[in-house]
Amino acid sequence: MITNEELNSVIKAGTYAPTGMGKQSPIIIAVTNKGMRDKIAEENRKIAGFKEGIDPFYGAPVILIVLADKGANKEILYKIKGGKVS
């Protein structure tokens, strides 16, 4: 397991990574609970069509789920098209 300081450093670095249209709107969820991590890994394995027993996260003790604010990009798309932001 990595330390909380190491995890926070990785998450902080992720918030500076390039994003679509430069909106910097990532939402990063750290899954540190082994039971939850294993459930997510199993669902990911099924979706990917991997054989039973394969870990799509290669045994990583922590996984990060990165989401983005879909509305943030929509606002920019409207501006680019010359329309008004609703």
C-alpha positions as CSV (number, residue, x, y, z in Angstrom):
1,M,0.0,0.0,0.0
2,I,1.3,3.5,-0.7
3,T,1.2,6.2,1.9
4,N,-1.5,8.9,2.0
5,E,1.2,11.4,1.1
6,E,2.2,9.5,-2.0
7,L,-1.5,9.0,-3.0
8,N,-2.2,12.7,-2.6
9,S,0.9,13.6,-4.7
10,V,-0.4,11.3,-7.5
11,I,-3.9,12.8,-7.3
12,K,-2.5,16.4,-7.3
13,A,-0.4,15.6,-10.4
14,G,-3.5,14.2,-12.1
15,T,-5.3,17.5,-11.7
16,Y,-2.6,19.2,-13.7
17,A,-2.7,16.7,-16.6
18,P,-4.0,18.0,-19.9
19,T,-7.8,17.9,-20.3
20,G,-10.2,18.3,-23.1
21,M,-10.3,21.9,-24.2
22,G,-8.2,22.9,-21.2
23,K,-11.2,23.0,-18.8
24,Q,-9.2,21.2,-16.0
25,S,-12.5,19.7,-14.7
26,P,-11.3,16.3,-13.4
27,I,-13.0,14.6,-10.5
28,I,-10.6,11.9,-9.1
29,I,-11.9,9.2,-6.8
30,A,-9.4,7.1,-5.0
31,V,-10.6,3.6,-4.2
32,T,-8.6,2.4,-1.3
33,N,-11.0,-0.1,0.2
34,K,-9.9,-3.6,-0.9
35,G,-13.4,-5.0,-1.1
36,M,-14.7,-2.1,-3.3
37,R,-11.5,-2.3,-5.4
38,D,-12.0,-6.0,-6.0
39,K,-15.7,-5.5,-7.0
40,I,-14.7,-2.8,-9.5
41,A,-11.9,-5.0,-10.8
42,E,-14.3,-7.9,-11.3
43,E,-16.9,-5.8,-13.2
44,N,-14.1,-4.3,-15.3
45,R,-12.8,-7.8,-16.1
46,K,-16.3,-8.9,-17.2
47,I,-16.8,-5.8,-19.4
48,A,-13.4,-6.2,-21.0
49,G,-14.1,-9.9,-21.7
50,F,-11.0,-11.1,-19.8
51,K,-10.8,-14.7,-18.5
52,E,-11.8,-15.4,-14.9
53,G,-9.0,-14.7,-12.4
54,I,-7.4,-11.9,-14.5
55,D,-7.0,-8.6,-12.6
56,P,-7.4,-5.7,-15.1
57,F,-5.6,-3.5,-12.5
58,Y,-2.6,-5.8,-12.2
59,G,-2.9,-6.1,-8.5
60,A,-2.7,-2.4,-7.7
61,P,-3.8,-1.8,-4.1
62,V,-5.4,1.5,-5.0
63,I,-7.3,2.5,-8.2
64,L,-8.1,6.0,-9.3
65,I,-11.4,6.7,-11.1
66,V,-11.2,9.9,-13.2
67,L,-14.4,11.6,-14.2
68,A,-15.0,14.9,-15.9
69,D,-17.6,17.6,-15.7
70,K,-19.5,17.0,-19.0
71,G,-21.1,20.4,-18.7
72,A,-17.7,22.2,-18.6
73,N,-16.9,21.1,-22.2
74,K,-20.5,21.8,-23.4
75,E,-20.0,25.5,-22.4
76,I,-16.9,25.8,-24.5
77,L,-18.5,24.0,-27.5
78,Y,-21.3,26.6,-27.5
79,K,-18.8,29.4,-27.4
80,I,-16.8,27.9,-30.3
81,K,-20.0,27.5,-32.4
82,G,-20.8,31.2,-31.7
83,G,-24.0,30.4,-29.8
84,K,-25.1,31.6,-26.4
85,V,-24.3,29.5,-23.3
86,S,-27.5,28.2,-21.8
